[in-house]
Amino acid sequence: MNKKAIIIGFFIGVITTFIGISIYTIIIGLTLDLSFQEIINRILSTSVLGKRASIGVLLNLPVFYYFLNKKKEDYAKGVLIAIVLVALVFILNKL
């Protein structure tokens, strides 16, 4: 087990989650004709961040399968750990 690869995979998973949240929010913002400032405020808003995070985590699926297909299981483990930890953070935030 390569701990460095798992840590890199974890950070890749967290970064792709937040990229997914941002992309989703920008697409919704553009369809609602919101200004750029309103879109940024929505990205930073925590009231519906859990719902956006569940959509944002979907962006990790291609990354996860990419690492599996390239036989980089340790990177894939890191991405999976990131998905679980992001989910736990948002579940605990709901409580």
N, C-alpha and C positions, 0 to 999 in steps of 0.2 A: 504494500500500500504506500503510495507516494503522497505524503501529507501536503507537499507543496502544490501538487496537481489538484488535490481536493480543495485547497484554499483558493486557488485560481478559479476553479470551477464555481465555487461559492460566490466569489465576487462577480464573475460573469453572470451568474444567475440573478443576483441582486440588481446589477446594472440593467440587464435586459428586462427585468420586471418594471423598473422605473421608466425605462424607455417605452415599454408597452403601455404603462399608465399615461404617459405624456402623449403618445400617439393617439390613444383612444380619446383622451380629453380634447386634443386638438381637432380631431375629426368631428366629434360631437359639437365642439365650439364653432367650427366652420359651418356645419349644417344649421346651427341656430343663429348664424350671423352675429356672433359675439365679437367684440373687439379683442385685440391681442392682450390687453391688460386684463380683461375679464377671463380670458382663457388661462392666463398665468395664475390668476386668483383661484380659478377652479382646480388647477393642478395642485396648488398648495392647500386647498381646502381639505379639512379632515372629516367633514360631516359625511361624505359619501366615498371616502377614500377606500374603504373596504370593498365596496362594489367595484370600483375601478381596478383595485388590485387583483381581484379575481379574473378580470379580463386581461390585465397586464401580465399575469402569470402565464397566460396562454402563449405568449411569445417565447417562453422558455422551452416549449415542447420541441420546436425544430432544433433548437440548440442542444437539447438533451439527446435527441435522436442522431444528430450530427456526430456528437462525441461517441455514441454507441457504435455507429457505423464505421467510424475511424479507429475503433478499438481503443478508445481513450476512456476506459471505464472510470478511472479516478476523477477525471474532469466531470463526467456524467454524475458521479456521486456528489460532487460539490454542488452541481446545479440542483440536484434533488434535495440536498440539505437546505439550499437557499429557498426552494419552494416551500418546504415544510416550515422553516423558520419565519418566512414572510406570512404564511397562513397563521401560525401561532401568534405572531405579533398582532395581527388584525383581529383574531378571535379574542385575545386578552384585552384588546382595546375596546371591543364591544361590551365587555363585562363592566 
